[in-house]
Amino acid sequence: MLLSAGNQGQLMMIVFYIVIFGGILYFMTIRPQRKQQKAAEELHASMQPGDSVLTTSGFYGVIIDIMDNTVIVEFGNNRNCRIPMQKDSIAAVEKPNLTKTEEE
């Protein structure tokens, strides 16, 4: 079966639209999701004991210990309130303030 010039032009337009919509899909969904995932991995890699953290459930605490995929977080002033949780449940990390002697 031979394609006429008109049918071949329509086929090329359909392929062109598929490529354009694929590019839009990539730049609007996949690329931002990868950026967000990379930022979360960098956040989790930078965590150290003593850092203040905000969990995804909205609790503030201080990291006591870090294991492979688990962190132990202390909540409040009560030293008995230490909870192990996954690194993925940490939403934000705040480093403790350094004094001038520690900066030098």
N, C-alpha and C positions, 0 to 999 in steps of 0.2 A: 504494500500500500504506500503510495507516494503522498507526501505532504505538499500541499500547494504553498505558495509564498504567504498567503493570508493566514493559513492555519499555523505555519511555522512562526509567524510573527506573534500570533496569539499565545502560542506555547512559550515563547521567549518572555512574554509579558507575565505569564503566570509564574514562571520560574523566577523572574525578577522580583515579583511581589512576595514570593515565599522567602527569598533571601532577605529582603527588606524587613519583613515581619520577624524572621528569625533573629536578625540583628537587633531589632527593637526589644524583643524578648530577652536577649542576652544582656543588653545594657540596662534594662529596667528591673530585672529580677535576679539573674544569676550573678552578675558582677558585684552588685551591692551586698549580696548575701556572702560572697567570698571575702569581701573587705571586712565585713562585720565579724566573720569567723576568725580571720587573721588577727584582728584587733583583740578579740577575746582570748586567743591563744597567747598573744604577747602580754596581756594583762595577767593571765594565770602564771606565765613563766616569770614575771617580775615580782610575784608575791614572796614575802619573807616573814619570818616570825617577828611579831611586834607591830606589823602593819594593821591599821584600822580598816575594816571591811564593811561593806553593805551587802547583805544577802538578797537574793531575788525575792524573798518573802518580806523584806523590809526591816530586818533586824540589823542593828549595828553591833559589831564586836571587834575583838582583837585576835589575830592569829597567834596561837601558842606553838603549834607544831605543823609541819608539812610532810606528808608522805607521798607516795606515787600519785594517786588520784584523790587523795583524801586530805583535808585540813581539819585541825582541831581548833575551834573558835571559842573564845571565852566571852560570855555575854554579861554585861553589867559589872558591878563591883563585887559580886559574890564569886569568890574563887572556886566554888563548887559547881558553877554552871558552865561546864565545858562540854561542847557538843561536837562530835565528828560529823563532817559533811563533805560532799563531793565538791571538787574545785569548780565544776560547772554551776554550782549554786551561788557563787560569788559574783555579784553584779558590778561592784566598784571597789577600788583599793585606794586608800589614802596613806601615803608614807608619813611617818612621824616627823615632826618638825626637828630640824637639826640646830644645835647651838653653834656659836661661832667657833668654839674649840673643836667640835666634831667636823666642821666644814674644812678646817685647815688640815 
